[in-house]
Amino acid sequence: MLEPVLGSMNCERVLIFLAAREEGYAREIAGFFTSSLGPIQKQLEKLEAGGVLYSRLAGKTRLYGFNPRYPFLQELKALLGKALSFYPEEIRNELLMDRRRPRRAGKTL
C-alpha cells in the first residue's frame, strides 16, 4: 500500500511491523511476513542510518524501534496508522497481538 511512497515493500513491512508492535528484530519481522531475512536487515540498517530507527542489543538480539528524536516521527506514525487500518483484519489483529512471554506448559488457548 505504501510501497510507491516508501520505495520498497520491505521498507513498508518493517515500518508497519514497528508501528504495530513498537519494537522488533529482523528475524521476527521476516518470519511474520514470510520474506527473506537479508532484505529486511538491509532496510533496518538503512532506516537506522537515516535516523528513523534506533537499535539496541538485548543479549545477542538487536532490537529496533522508532527513534524518538526523529523530527517527523508523529507524522510518520500517523501515516503508518492510517495504512494499518486498511490492512485485512486478520493481518491487523495478528500484528497487534504481541505475545513475547512463553506460555505455561499445558495451558489451553
Secondary structure, DSSP 8 states (H G I E B T S, - for coil): --HHHHSSHHHHHHHHHHHHHSEE-HHHHHHHTT--HHHHHHHHHHHHHTTSEEEEEETTEEEEEE-TT-TTHHHHHHHHHHHHHTS-HHHHHHHH----S---TT---
